[in-house]
Amino acid sequence: MVFVPTNEYLLPENTQMPAITQLLIIILPLTLSNVFAKEPDWTAYRTVLTYLKPGVKHGVSLMQVDYRAIKETGVLARAYQVISDFNPEQLTSPDEQMAFYINTYNILALKMVADHWPTDSIKDSGNFFRPVWDNKAGVINGQSVSLGYIEHKILRPMGDPRIHLAIVCASISCPDLSQEPYTAAQLNEQLNDQAKRFLDNPGKGLKLSNETIHVSKIFDWFEKDFGGKEGVRSFVWQYQESLPTFKIKADLPYDWATNGTIDH
């Protein structure tokens, strides 16, 4: 917001505007913009995402993460600090909340791997009795959270199955990280783009073979969220309109090796 005086508000000639008034004219717009800026500043996370690069790992095309670099440069630590210090209660709209928690999940998953780098899989940070999804992943506004808590207690109850193609568990067969943070203003477009890109990848999302449409096991694990078997079919056809009417199976192999740039 820029203060632009009109003739109606011009001071009479030779009239000195009080110093406090001049100061308010300068700082008030800046103050108001901060008050209404509810979402976090994603600048640090945006920088983290510049450390993605396309590659092939275990025969699958994916966006790989340079975990060593995001750890050693401190850029991931700065992105984590932003979400750790942020109070999500100030987010009032569902889109603001969903965008925040998708970004938060992805930052925490990156942190989980980076904290244990080099590692073969994010799952190595957990064990049989306490899987990684239940371990403390970070602190948000003073509250310890796990990846499982964010996914199952916050995001899934929001009722949009596209979140499963936006949150990234730092593994080869997971959806690729988006190259930009999710924001409320662009959320619907970003989620649609993410779903289409995932289903366009035959190594991750969808592959035709022997008159069968093979899709990611994500559609099996979270079939209920997509509306059952018919819901899965409708969802897939929404983003792949030219598909033949073959039977559909959610059985693509799932590779839990990290999406990092170094292969172990």
Backbone bond lengths (Angstrom), bond angles and torsions (degrees), N, CA, C in turn:
res aa  C-N    CA-C-N  psi(-1)  N-CA   C-N-CA  omega(-1)  CA-C   N-CA-C  phi
1 M - - - 1.461 - - 1.521 108.43 -
2 V 1.335 116.98 128.96 1.465 122.16 -179.30 1.508 109.01 -116.65
3 F 1.335 117.28 133.26 1.457 122.10 178.67 1.516 108.51 -81.28
4 V 1.323 117.01 116.56 1.460 122.00 178.99 1.515 108.11 -123.06
5 P 1.342 119.02 104.51 1.459 121.07 -178.35 1.523 111.11 -70.67
6 T 1.315 116.17 142.15 1.458 121.40 172.61 1.521 107.81 -102.53
7 N 1.318 116.33 174.82 1.463 119.65 -179.94 1.520 111.77 -58.30
8 E 1.307 116.10 -30.60 1.459 121.28 -177.79 1.520 111.58 -61.77
9 Y 1.349 115.11 -29.64 1.454 118.87 -174.52 1.530 112.97 -108.39
10 L 1.326 118.41 5.03 1.454 119.98 178.35 1.513 110.18 -69.42
11 L 1.336 115.84 140.94 1.456 120.22 178.51 1.521 109.82 -75.66
12 P 1.312 115.54 150.99 1.468 118.02 175.68 1.518 110.10 -58.33
13 E 1.304 115.62 153.27 1.465 120.90 -179.07 1.524 110.69 -57.07
14 N 1.335 116.85 141.13 1.463 124.97 179.26 1.526 113.22 69.73
15 T 1.361 117.22 11.02 1.470 119.87 176.78 1.525 108.46 -91.95
16 Q 1.328 116.27 129.87 1.460 121.24 -179.18 1.527 109.73 -92.08
17 M 1.327 116.69 122.89 1.455 120.88 176.64 1.524 109.00 -71.98
18 P 1.345 118.83 131.34 1.456 121.20 179.10 1.525 110.58 -56.31
19 A 1.339 116.10 145.23 1.455 121.60 -177.14 1.522 111.65 -59.56
20 I 1.350 116.77 -40.04 1.457 119.87 -178.39 1.518 111.22 -64.48
21 T 1.343 116.90 -34.40 1.460 120.80 178.17 1.521 110.42 -66.91
22 Q 1.351 115.02 -43.15 1.461 118.46 178.13 1.525 110.89 -60.34
23 L 1.327 116.12 -40.63 1.457 120.39 -179.21 1.522 111.23 -64.59
24 L 1.346 116.30 -42.74 1.458 120.23 -179.91 1.517 111.73 -62.61
25 I 1.338 115.93 -38.44 1.459 120.05 -179.89 1.523 110.38 -62.40
26 I 1.327 115.83 -32.58 1.461 120.19 -178.48 1.519 111.79 -78.75
27 I 1.361 116.53 -47.43 1.462 119.16 -170.36 1.513 114.41 -91.45
28 L 1.349 119.12 -22.86 1.458 119.97 -175.89 1.518 113.29 -59.95
29 P 1.340 118.75 -46.47 1.464 117.50 178.25 1.528 112.50 -59.77
30 L 1.349 117.23 -38.50 1.457 120.28 179.51 1.517 111.12 -65.89
31 T 1.332 116.39 -40.72 1.453 120.97 179.69 1.518 111.08 -64.14
32 L 1.328 116.02 -45.56 1.459 120.26 -179.78 1.519 111.31 -63.25
33 S 1.341 116.61 -37.49 1.458 118.71 -179.51 1.517 110.82 -65.28
34 N 1.331 117.68 -34.43 1.452 120.90 177.82 1.520 111.62 -70.61
35 V 1.337 116.33 -37.20 1.454 120.73 -179.81 1.516 110.60 -62.07
36 F 1.339 116.29 -40.90 1.454 119.99 -174.77 1.532 112.79 -91.33
37 A 1.336 117.53 -3.13 1.461 120.52 175.94 1.517 108.40 -84.62
38 K 1.341 116.78 86.93 1.457 121.22 -173.36 1.521 112.83 -77.60
39 E 1.312 117.07 -36.37 1.459 119.63 -177.66 1.527 110.39 -76.41
40 P 1.335 116.27 152.93 1.467 119.09 179.15 1.527 111.70 -64.51
41 D 1.310 114.90 164.55 1.454 121.32 171.94 1.527 107.04 -82.73
42 W 1.328 116.33 112.08 1.457 121.15 -174.84 1.525 112.97 -91.19
43 T 1.326 118.21 18.11 1.467 120.72 -176.72 1.523 112.05 -57.14
44 A 1.330 117.25 -46.37 1.468 120.21 -178.13 1.524 110.79 -64.61
45 Y 1.334 116.56 -41.69 1.470 119.47 178.99 1.526 110.28 -66.51
46 R 1.318 116.50 -37.04 1.467 119.96 177.48 1.540 109.91 -59.92
47 T 1.338 116.07 -37.31 1.465 120.23 177.36 1.523 110.84 -67.18
48 V 1.337 116.96 -40.76 1.468 120.33 175.92 1.523 110.08 -53.81
49 L 1.319 116.29 -42.87 1.467 120.94 -175.36 1.524 113.13 -70.06
50 T 1.336 117.42 -11.92 1.467 119.26 174.18 1.526 110.65 -75.50
51 Y 1.329 117.55 -10.27 1.465 121.88 178.15 1.535 111.77 -91.42
52 L 1.321 116.59 15.50 1.465 121.80 172.23 1.521 108.89 -91.82
53 K 1.308 115.98 144.87 1.459 118.66 173.78 1.523 109.06 -149.41
54 P 1.328 117.30 144.20 1.462 119.87 -179.65 1.524 110.83 -68.43
55 G 1.318 115.61 142.30 1.453 120.07 179.25 1.510 110.36 -161.89
56 V 1.317 115.59 -173.16 1.460 122.27 176.86 1.517 107.44 -130.99
57 K 1.310 116.22 129.93 1.462 121.14 179.80 1.525 108.58 -138.68
58 H 1.318 116.68 128.99 1.459 122.47 -176.96 1.531 111.03 53.38
59 G 1.329 115.50 33.82 1.457 120.94 177.18 1.506 115.04 80.85
60 V 1.342 117.46 5.99 1.468 121.53 -177.65 1.527 109.73 -112.76
61 S 1.325 116.84 129.97 1.458 121.12 174.34 1.526 109.13 -74.69
62 L 1.317 115.69 132.70 1.466 119.34 -177.69 1.517 110.72 -159.53
63 M 1.344 115.04 167.89 1.460 121.52 170.38 1.521 107.03 -90.25
64 Q 1.334 116.08 115.14 1.454 120.94 -177.08 1.531 111.12 -92.61
65 V 1.322 115.02 153.22 1.462 121.99 -177.42 1.526 109.25 -111.52
66 D 1.322 116.48 132.27 1.462 121.12 175.11 1.530 107.66 -87.22
67 Y 1.330 115.80 84.26 1.465 120.47 -175.31 1.526 112.37 -63.95
68 R 1.311 116.75 -36.91 1.458 119.21 -179.89 1.527 110.27 -60.57
69 A 1.326 116.55 -43.59 1.457 120.60 -177.21 1.529 111.97 -68.82
70 I 1.324 117.39 -43.94 1.472 118.00 -177.00 1.529 111.01 -69.46
71 K 1.334 115.68 -22.54 1.464 119.36 176.01 1.524 111.09 -80.95
72 E 1.334 117.10 -48.60 1.456 121.05 -174.15 1.523 112.76 -71.26
73 T 1.323 117.71 -32.11 1.469 120.13 179.74 1.522 112.44 -78.35
74 G 1.336 117.06 -16.18 1.458 120.63 -179.61 1.514 114.17 82.93
75 V 1.339 117.79 0.86 1.463 120.02 -175.91 1.527 110.98 -67.78
76 L 1.335 117.81 -35.50 1.456 119.49 178.25 1.523 110.36 -68.92
77 A 1.322 117.12 -37.86 1.466 120.49 177.36 1.524 110.91 -60.89
78 R 1.323 117.01 -37.19 1.473 120.35 178.45 1.528 110.69 -68.98
79 A 1.326 116.70 -39.71 1.469 120.01 178.14 1.525 110.17 -64.26
80 Y 1.323 115.62 -40.79 1.470 119.61 178.18 1.521 111.09 -64.75
81 Q 1.324 117.33 -39.47 1.463 120.48 -179.06 1.520 111.23 -61.08
82 V 1.331 116.25 -35.93 1.472 120.59 179.23 1.528 110.60 -60.68
83 I 1.331 117.20 -48.29 1.470 119.10 -178.13 1.526 111.00 -74.24
84 S 1.329 116.35 -31.08 1.461 119.75 -179.76 1.523 111.63 -65.97
85 D 1.326 116.27 -36.60 1.471 121.33 -177.78 1.524 112.62 -85.28
86 F 1.324 117.52 -10.17 1.461 120.98 -171.22 1.530 110.90 -85.84
87 N 1.323 115.30 142.06 1.464 121.22 175.64 1.525 109.27 -99.63
88 P 1.333 119.09 103.73 1.464 120.73 -176.33 1.518 113.91 -67.77
89 E 1.341 118.21 -10.25 1.466 120.17 179.06 1.526 111.93 -66.01
90 Q 1.325 117.16 -18.62 1.463 119.33 179.15 1.531 112.35 -79.78
91 L 1.329 116.62 -6.72 1.456 120.69 176.91 1.520 108.56 -84.58
92 T 1.308 116.69 116.39 1.463 120.52 -172.05 1.524 113.91 -101.24
93 S 1.320 118.09 -23.47 1.464 118.83 -177.33 1.529 109.97 -99.66
94 P 1.342 116.92 149.73 1.467 120.27 177.96 1.530 113.02 -57.09
95 D 1.339 117.33 -37.05 1.459 119.93 -179.73 1.526 111.43 -67.60
96 E 1.333 117.02 -39.01 1.460 120.26 176.38 1.527 110.47 -61.84
97 Q 1.313 115.38 -43.94 1.460 120.26 -178.17 1.525 111.12 -66.50
98 M 1.325 116.36 -44.49 1.459 119.41 -178.36 1.521 111.04 -65.21
99 A 1.318 117.36 -45.05 1.464 120.78 179.32 1.524 110.44 -60.30
100 F 1.333 116.46 -43.30 1.465 120.05 -179.75 1.517 111.18 -61.42
101 Y 1.317 117.54 -47.65 1.465 119.59 -174.62 1.527 112.93 -75.25
102 I 1.330 118.42 -26.77 1.469 119.40 172.41 1.526 109.12 -66.01
103 N 1.335 116.69 -49.10 1.462 119.97 177.93 1.525 110.98 -60.15
104 T 1.332 115.99 -41.21 1.459 120.30 -179.01 1.520 111.18 -63.10
105 Y 1.327 117.15 -46.36 1.462 120.87 177.56 1.528 109.87 -56.05
106 N 1.325 116.58 -47.40 1.455 119.96 -175.49 1.527 112.02 -67.02
107 I 1.318 116.92 -38.45 1.467 120.34 177.14 1.527 110.22 -64.63
108 L 1.322 116.99 -42.97 1.463 120.51 -178.65 1.528 111.84 -68.79
109 A 1.326 117.42 -35.50 1.469 120.07 176.22 1.527 110.15 -66.17
110 L 1.328 117.03 -41.40 1.464 120.65 175.28 1.523 110.40 -60.42
111 K 1.322 115.53 -43.23 1.468 120.83 -179.67 1.528 111.18 -63.73
112 M 1.323 116.50 -40.20 1.459 120.61 -179.52 1.531 110.73 -59.23
113 V 1.325 116.20 -43.05 1.463 120.05 179.52 1.526 110.55 -73.64
114 A 1.336 117.02 -45.93 1.469 120.56 -177.73 1.526 111.50 -60.84
115 D 1.334 117.34 -37.37 1.467 121.12 -179.82 1.524 112.06 -64.63
116 H 1.342 116.98 -23.74 1.466 121.03 -178.18 1.536 111.71 -113.66
117 W 1.327 115.44 14.24 1.461 119.10 -175.67 1.522 111.05 -71.76
118 P 1.365 118.35 139.05 1.467 127.01 -1.36 1.523 112.14 -80.34
119 T 1.301 115.32 142.58 1.457 121.79 178.69 1.511 109.08 -144.92
120 D 1.304 117.13 152.07 1.465 120.95 -178.63 1.523 112.34 -78.76
121 S 1.336 115.93 -34.50 1.461 119.85 -174.81 1.523 109.97 -154.13
122 I 1.315 115.83 147.50 1.460 120.15 175.43 1.527 110.31 -59.69
123 K 1.330 116.84 -28.12 1.460 120.34 -178.64 1.528 112.37 -67.61
124 D 1.343 116.75 -18.59 1.455 120.45 178.47 1.527 112.13 -68.27
125 S 1.331 116.83 -14.11 1.462 121.00 178.43 1.528 111.59 -81.26
126 G 1.311 116.90 -5.13 1.460 121.86 175.93 1.514 110.00 -121.84
127 N 1.317 115.98 -168.38 1.459 120.16 177.37 1.523 109.22 -148.80
128 F 1.325 116.39 -177.41 1.465 121.47 -176.40 1.525 111.52 -59.85
129 F 1.323 116.50 -39.19 1.464 120.69 -175.78 1.534 112.07 -82.77
130 R 1.311 117.05 -27.71 1.460 120.59 179.35 1.524 108.65 -141.51
131 P 1.332 117.01 89.96 1.470 120.12 -178.73 1.529 111.78 -62.87
132 V 1.316 114.65 158.85 1.459 120.57 -175.37 1.526 112.21 -55.55
133 W 1.332 116.87 -30.83 1.466 120.01 -176.32 1.533 111.82 -65.98
134 D 1.333 116.60 -20.31 1.461 120.56 -179.20 1.526 112.73 -99.81
135 N 1.324 117.25 -6.39 1.460 120.78 178.80 1.522 111.05 -76.84
136 K 1.317 116.06 154.80 1.458 120.46 174.94 1.523 109.21 -61.41
137 A 1.328 116.84 123.35 1.461 121.53 179.93 1.519 111.85 -100.82
138 G 1.347 116.28 -25.21 1.453 120.43 -179.13 1.512 110.83 174.41
139 V 1.318 115.00 -173.77 1.461 122.20 -179.75 1.520 108.71 -124.47
140 I 1.320 116.19 127.86 1.460 122.03 177.63 1.530 108.29 -118.42
141 N 1.322 115.65 115.63 1.466 120.40 178.69 1.536 111.53 52.67
142 G 1.325 116.14 41.12 1.459 121.08 177.36 1.509 115.30 86.01
143 Q 1.333 118.85 -3.38 1.459 121.90 -178.30 1.523 110.39 -109.70
144 S 1.328 117.17 127.37 1.460 121.47 175.67 1.522 109.35 -70.31
145 V 1.319 116.17 136.38 1.463 120.62 -179.47 1.521 109.54 -134.33
146 S 1.309 115.67 153.19 1.465 122.47 173.56 1.522 108.27 -112.49
147 L 1.321 115.89 164.27 1.459 119.97 176.38 1.526 110.28 -63.26
148 G 1.323 116.37 -39.61 1.459 120.04 179.00 1.510 112.30 -62.76
149 Y 1.325 117.14 -38.72 1.467 120.60 179.33 1.527 110.68 -62.94
150 I 1.320 116.41 -45.51 1.469 119.85 -179.07 1.525 110.47 -63.46
151 E 1.335 115.62 -43.54 1.462 119.20 -177.49 1.526 112.56 -68.90
152 H 1.339 116.58 -51.35 1.463 120.47 -169.65 1.524 114.44 -89.64
153 K 1.319 117.70 -28.24 1.462 120.49 -176.85 1.523 113.52 -99.58
154 I 1.329 116.69 -20.31 1.471 119.06 -177.85 1.520 111.82 -114.96
155 L 1.327 117.43 -56.90 1.466 119.80 -172.21 1.522 113.48 -76.46
156 R 1.310 118.64 -48.34 1.467 119.68 -177.61 1.531 112.88 -59.68
157 P 1.333 119.75 -41.21 1.469 119.43 178.10 1.532 114.03 -63.04
158 M 1.329 118.13 -13.64 1.465 120.29 177.49 1.523 111.57 -71.64
159 G 1.354 116.54 -16.27 1.461 119.79 168.83 1.511 117.37 85.01
160 D 1.344 118.14 13.54 1.463 120.48 178.70 1.526 108.64 -113.50
161 P 1.343 117.77 108.15 1.470 119.83 -175.51 1.520 113.76 -65.24
162 R 1.313 117.47 -15.41 1.465 119.55 179.91 1.521 112.26 -63.43
163 I 1.329 117.20 -17.41 1.466 119.16 179.48 1.528 110.17 -61.33
164 H 1.338 117.48 -28.43 1.461 120.16 -178.88 1.529 112.05 -68.20
165 L 1.319 116.93 -17.75 1.457 121.28 178.52 1.521 111.08 -103.48
166 A 1.334 115.55 6.00 1.467 120.85 179.75 1.520 112.04 -114.01
167 I 1.357 117.04 -34.11 1.455 119.27 176.63 1.531 108.15 -81.78
168 V 1.319 115.78 138.75 1.461 121.15 -168.43 1.524 109.42 -124.21
169 C 1.333 115.97 117.69 1.462 121.65 -176.57 1.522 112.54 -88.20
170 A 1.329 116.41 25.52 1.472 122.23 171.26 1.527 113.08 60.87
171 S 1.328 116.82 32.57 1.465 120.94 -177.46 1.532 110.10 -128.91
172 I 1.329 115.16 160.14 1.464 120.19 -176.08 1.520 112.18 -56.43
173 S 1.326 117.39 -45.56 1.463 120.25 -174.21 1.520 113.88 -84.09
174 C 1.323 116.96 -4.94 1.472 119.62 173.88 1.523 109.15 -69.32
175 P 1.314 117.35 159.80 1.463 118.79 170.45 1.528 109.76 -55.89
176 D 1.311 117.11 152.23 1.458 120.70 175.60 1.523 110.18 -69.50
177 L 1.320 115.98 149.80 1.452 119.68 171.38 1.525 109.54 -63.94
178 S 1.314 115.59 137.86 1.458 119.47 170.98 1.520 108.59 -65.64
179 Q 1.306 117.55 147.52 1.462 120.95 -178.84 1.523 112.56 -85.44
180 E 1.307 116.59 8.76 1.460 121.19 174.63 1.520 108.77 -144.55
181 P 1.332 117.65 150.11 1.464 120.16 177.26 1.528 110.43 -63.54
182 Y 1.314 115.88 150.46 1.459 120.50 173.64 1.522 108.97 -78.10
183 T 1.329 115.73 139.86 1.460 121.61 177.84 1.520 109.02 -134.06
184 A 1.319 115.91 155.15 1.462 120.17 -178.43 1.523 111.47 -59.27
185 A 1.321 116.74 -40.92 1.465 120.75 -175.32 1.523 112.54 -65.09
186 Q 1.331 117.67 -29.27 1.463 121.17 -175.56 1.524 112.86 -114.11
187 L 1.313 117.66 7.47 1.460 121.14 -167.24 1.524 113.45 -57.53
188 N 1.316 118.24 -49.33 1.468 120.20 -176.51 1.520 111.04 -60.78
189 E 1.313 116.43 -45.08 1.469 121.13 178.90 1.529 110.41 -63.86
190 Q 1.331 116.82 -41.44 1.463 120.30 -178.86 1.527 111.49 -65.96
191 L 1.325 116.63 -41.33 1.461 119.82 -179.88 1.526 111.34 -67.31
192 N 1.317 117.08 -39.61 1.461 119.91 176.92 1.527 111.13 -64.19
193 D 1.324 116.35 -42.52 1.460 120.44 179.18 1.529 110.41 -64.03
194 Q 1.325 116.45 -39.86 1.459 120.64 -179.93 1.531 111.31 -64.60
195 A 1.333 116.40 -42.85 1.465 120.96 179.18 1.523 110.83 -62.97
196 K 1.319 115.94 -43.48 1.475 119.06 -178.88 1.522 110.93 -66.24
197 R 1.315 117.49 -43.05 1.465 119.98 -179.33 1.531 111.00 -63.95
198 F 1.325 116.83 -37.04 1.466 120.18 179.35 1.524 110.26 -65.84
199 L 1.319 116.68 -45.76 1.464 120.33 -178.23 1.522 112.41 -73.91
200 D 1.316 117.45 -17.64 1.468 120.92 176.29 1.528 111.91 -79.23
201 N 1.332 116.93 -12.10 1.463 120.87 -176.52 1.536 109.51 -95.88
202 P 1.335 118.38 108.36 1.471 120.32 -176.67 1.529 113.67 -67.68
203 G 1.338 117.41 -16.97 1.452 120.14 177.82 1.511 113.53 -86.47
204 K 1.330 116.33 -11.44 1.460 120.99 -176.53 1.526 113.12 -123.55
205 G 1.344 114.75 -52.45 1.455 119.09 -167.12 1.504 116.73 -101.76
206 L 1.342 117.39 -48.07 1.466 119.81 -172.69 1.517 110.44 -153.96
207 K 1.337 115.11 134.39 1.458 120.77 179.16 1.518 109.41 -143.26
208 L 1.335 116.58 134.77 1.469 122.31 176.88 1.520 109.95 -91.56
209 S 1.331 116.29 133.53 1.462 120.50 178.39 1.520 110.09 -161.98
210 N 1.323 115.64 128.78 1.474 121.41 174.90 1.532 112.61 51.75
211 E 1.327 115.12 50.00 1.460 122.24 178.85 1.535 112.21 55.61
212 T 1.328 115.11 32.45 1.461 121.36 176.36 1.526 108.81 -133.46
213 I 1.305 115.00 139.88 1.463 120.66 174.53 1.521 107.25 -96.89
214 H 1.319 115.72 111.33 1.460 120.95 179.07 1.526 108.91 -96.38
215 V 1.319 116.75 125.84 1.455 120.46 179.96 1.530 109.70 -122.79
216 S 1.307 115.20 170.26 1.464 122.01 -177.73 1.523 111.89 -58.16
217 K 1.324 115.27 149.08 1.460 120.43 175.49 1.521 112.41 -64.71
218 I 1.321 116.75 -13.83 1.467 120.16 174.55 1.524 110.00 -55.13
219 F 1.340 116.10 -36.33 1.462 120.09 -178.81 1.521 112.42 -74.96
220 D 1.306 117.07 -14.25 1.463 121.97 172.98 1.524 109.84 -88.55
221 W 1.323 116.49 -49.81 1.466 121.06 -178.36 1.529 112.02 -59.54
222 F 1.319 116.19 -35.82 1.467 120.05 -176.20 1.536 111.31 -119.62
223 E 1.319 115.11 32.79 1.465 120.83 -178.13 1.527 111.97 -52.93
224 K 1.321 116.65 -41.45 1.461 120.76 -179.31 1.520 111.63 -58.81
225 D 1.334 116.78 -39.31 1.468 120.39 -178.83 1.523 111.75 -64.74
226 F 1.329 115.76 -28.66 1.468 120.13 -179.33 1.525 111.80 -88.53
227 G 1.334 117.64 -0.93 1.452 121.16 177.71 1.516 114.00 94.98
228 G 1.347 116.27 28.60 1.460 119.58 -179.90 1.520 111.88 81.70
229 K 1.324 115.89 -172.93 1.464 120.80 -176.39 1.521 112.04 -60.78
230 E 1.311 116.70 -42.58 1.465 119.05 178.88 1.527 110.91 -68.22
231 G 1.318 115.57 -33.34 1.461 119.62 176.97 1.517 111.66 -65.27
232 V 1.334 115.94 -40.05 1.466 120.40 176.50 1.522 109.88 -61.24
233 R 1.348 115.20 -46.93 1.465 119.43 179.60 1.532 111.09 -58.56
234 S 1.318 116.93 -45.97 1.468 120.58 -179.64 1.523 110.94 -63.56
235 F 1.334 115.95 -40.29 1.464 120.25 -179.22 1.527 109.99 -63.13
236 V 1.321 116.17 -47.04 1.460 120.00 -177.98 1.521 110.74 -63.03
237 W 1.336 117.32 -43.88 1.469 120.33 -178.93 1.522 111.46 -68.18
238 Q 1.314 117.44 -24.14 1.467 120.16 177.75 1.527 110.76 -61.57
239 Y 1.328 116.67 -33.44 1.467 120.93 -176.83 1.522 112.67 -106.60
240 Q 1.337 116.88 -7.65 1.462 121.77 179.13 1.526 108.43 -134.23
241 E 1.308 116.47 70.15 1.467 121.56 -170.50 1.523 113.47 -65.98
242 S 1.318 117.85 -23.40 1.463 120.04 -176.22 1.530 113.05 -91.28
243 L 1.317 118.01 8.19 1.464 120.96 -179.38 1.534 111.16 -64.25
244 P 1.326 117.13 143.10 1.474 119.15 172.79 1.527 109.72 -71.38
245 T 1.285 116.73 163.15 1.472 120.66 -177.46 1.522 111.12 -85.78
246 F 1.322 115.60 56.57 1.459 121.40 177.45 1.522 109.48 -84.42
247 K 1.321 115.82 166.44 1.462 119.80 171.98 1.525 108.51 -68.36
248 I 1.303 114.83 156.11 1.458 120.02 -175.41 1.528 109.37 -122.06
249 K 1.336 115.55 134.77 1.457 121.26 178.28 1.529 109.47 -131.01
250 A 1.321 116.57 132.03 1.460 121.28 177.88 1.523 108.36 -92.15
251 D 1.339 115.79 74.91 1.460 119.46 -171.01 1.532 114.15 -137.93
252 L 1.326 118.21 17.62 1.462 118.47 176.60 1.532 109.09 -62.22
253 P 1.337 118.23 138.86 1.469 120.41 178.20 1.527 110.80 -56.95
254 Y 1.332 115.97 140.16 1.467 120.29 -178.70 1.519 109.37 -110.43
255 D 1.321 115.46 117.26 1.462 122.03 -177.02 1.533 108.94 -98.70
256 W 1.337 116.48 116.35 1.462 121.91 -177.43 1.528 113.14 -90.63
257 A 1.331 118.40 5.51 1.464 119.56 174.90 1.522 109.29 -63.07
258 T 1.320 117.09 149.61 1.460 119.54 -175.66 1.528 111.64 -62.88
259 N 1.315 114.69 155.88 1.459 121.39 175.15 1.527 110.81 -87.25
260 G 1.326 117.00 24.36 1.459 121.51 -179.61 1.505 113.36 -76.80
261 T 1.331 115.21 165.43 1.462 121.01 -177.19 1.519 112.63 -79.59
262 I 1.348 117.21 -13.51 1.462 120.64 178.90 1.512 108.60 -105.30
263 D 1.318 117.12 127.18 1.464 122.04 178.98 1.522 108.47 -93.74
264 H 1.343 116.15 133.17 1.456 120.03 -179.44 1.526 109.51 -101.89
